[in-house]
Amino acid sequence: MSAAVAPVYKIPEIATSDFLTHIRPLYDLLEGKKTSKSEEDPFAKRAWMSYYGKSEADWVAENRMIQIRKVLTMELGNFHQNMMGSLPGWVNYKIGHASGCDIGRADDTIIAEIKNNTNTMNSSSKESVVKKLQKQVAAGKRALLIVVNGDISHRTIDGVEWISGRDFYAEATGRPEFIDDLLTTLLHCFTTYKTYAELAKALR
């Protein structure tokens, strides 16, 4: 693909070098460089093939797409954490951070946990996340539970603020349209550049 194609990069708050680092795992998955290690269920396989009258080759192809979608959802959760932690004034906490949380303000006044959606938390994990954040509230910090794809209203429950990904990005950047610009940028990248190498060449 011609390197002359101008990239649509509508998120100036994030350095292109950081963006390239954060998007690479998504390309690795879509390019087939990273695969799921989940075990095959022989009963599901035979039931699907029997019901739909499909071949084993059909099952392999369909199952591969299902696994890609499953891992893609997980990788997008990591992508948002990395993006949010790369915004000016924010820090992406590494595994082992004392708070156990995902990101925080560089001045240590706000701390946050990020979830892709409310259905990614069962009752016990939700309770664990809330308790973790309540400790931060007790320490005098503003604690956020960011639900990236949740259509939720900004509200406070027992000291913990629940906020959508859209509202968080808008607050952190001062731009209500940031999440739309992020999606536009992502879709342009995946539509125009079918390999990470092509994208990297265009953005560098």
Backbone hydrogen bonds, N-H to C=O, Kabsch-Sander energy under -0.5 kcal/mol:
donor,donor_aa,acceptor,acceptor_aa,energy
5,V,2,S,-1.3
9,Y,7,P,-0.9
10,K,8,V,-0.6
14,I,11,I,-2.0
15,A,13,E,-0.5
19,F,15,A,-2.4
20,L,16,T,-2.5
21,T,17,S,-1.5
22,H,18,D,-2.4
23,I,19,F,-2.3
24,R,20,L,-1.2
26,L,23,I,-0.7
27,Y,23,I,-1.8
28,D,24,R,-2.8
29,L,25,P,-1.7
30,L,26,L,-2.5
31,E,27,Y,-2.9
32,G,29,L,-1.3
33,K,28,D,-2.4
34,K,28,D,-1.4
45,K,41,D,-2.4
46,R,42,P,-2.3
47,A,43,F,-2.6
48,W,44,A,-2.5
49,M,45,K,-2.4
50,S,46,R,-2.5
51,Y,47,A,-2.7
52,Y,48,W,-2.4
53,G,49,M,-1.0
54,K,49,M,-1.5
59,W,55,S,-2.0
60,V,56,E,-2.5
61,A,57,A,-2.2
62,E,58,D,-2.8
63,N,59,W,-3.3
64,R,60,V,-2.1
65,M,61,A,-1.6
66,I,62,E,-2.1
67,Q,63,N,-2.6
68,I,64,R,-2.3
69,R,65,M,-2.5
70,K,66,I,-2.3
71,V,67,Q,-2.7
72,L,68,I,-2.8
73,T,69,R,-1.9
74,M,70,K,-1.4
75,E,71,V,-2.9
76,L,72,L,-2.4
77,G,73,T,-1.3
78,N,74,M,-1.6
79,F,75,E,-2.5
80,H,76,L,-2.4
81,Q,77,G,-1.9
82,N,78,N,-2.6
83,M,79,F,-2.7
84,M,80,H,-3.0
85,G,81,Q,-2.4
86,S,82,N,-0.6
86,S,83,M,-1.0
87,L,84,M,-1.1
90,W,87,L,-2.3
91,V,104,G,-2.8
92,N,85,G,-0.5
93,Y,91,V,-0.8
93,Y,102,D,-2.4
97,H,94,K,-1.7
100,G,97,H,-1.3
102,D,112,A,-1.6
103,I,112,A,-1.8
104,G,91,V,-1.9
105,R,110,I,-2.6
106,A,89,G,-3.1
108,D,105,R,-2.0
111,I,142,R,-2.6
112,A,103,I,-2.9
113,E,144,L,-2.3
115,K,146,I,-3.0
120,T,117,N,-1.5
121,M,118,T,-1.6
122,N,120,T,-0.5
126,K,122,N,-2.6
127,E,123,S,-2.0
128,S,124,S,-2.1
129,V,125,S,-2.5
130,V,126,K,-2.6
131,K,127,E,-2.3
132,K,128,S,-2.1
133,L,129,V,-2.2
134,Q,130,V,-2.5
135,K,131,K,-1.5
136,Q,132,K,-0.9
137,V,133,L,-1.8
138,A,134,Q,-2.4
139,A,135,K,-1.1
140,G,137,V,-1.9
141,K,136,Q,-2.5
142,R,109,T,-2.7
143,A,141,K,-0.6
144,L,111,I,-2.6
145,L,161,E,-3.3
146,I,113,E,-3.0
146,I,144,L,-0.6
147,V,145,L,-0.6
147,V,163,I,-2.5
148,V,115,K,-2.6
148,V,146,I,-0.8
149,N,116,N,-2.6
150,G,147,V,-1.0
152,I,150,G,-1.7
155,R,153,S,-0.6
155,R,162,W,-1.8
157,I,160,V,-2.9
160,V,157,I,-2.0
161,E,143,A,-2.6
162,W,155,R,-3.5
163,I,145,L,-2.3
163,I,161,E,-0.5
165,G,147,V,-1.7
165,G,148,V,-0.5
168,F,164,S,-2.5
169,Y,165,G,-2.7
170,A,166,R,-2.1
171,E,167,D,-2.5
172,A,168,F,-3.1
173,T,169,Y,-2.0
174,G,170,A,-2.1
178,F,175,R,-2.0
181,D,177,E,-2.4
182,L,178,F,-2.5
183,L,179,I,-2.1
184,T,180,D,-2.5
185,T,181,D,-2.3
186,L,182,L,-2.6
187,L,183,L,-2.9
188,H,184,T,-2.1
189,C,185,T,-2.3
190,F,186,L,-2.5
191,T,187,L,-2.0
192,T,188,H,-2.7
193,Y,189,C,-2.7
194,K,192,T,-0.6
199,L,195,T,-1.8
200,A,196,Y,-3.1
201,K,197,A,-2.0
202,A,198,E,-1.7
203,L,199,L,-2.3
204,R,200,A,-1.7
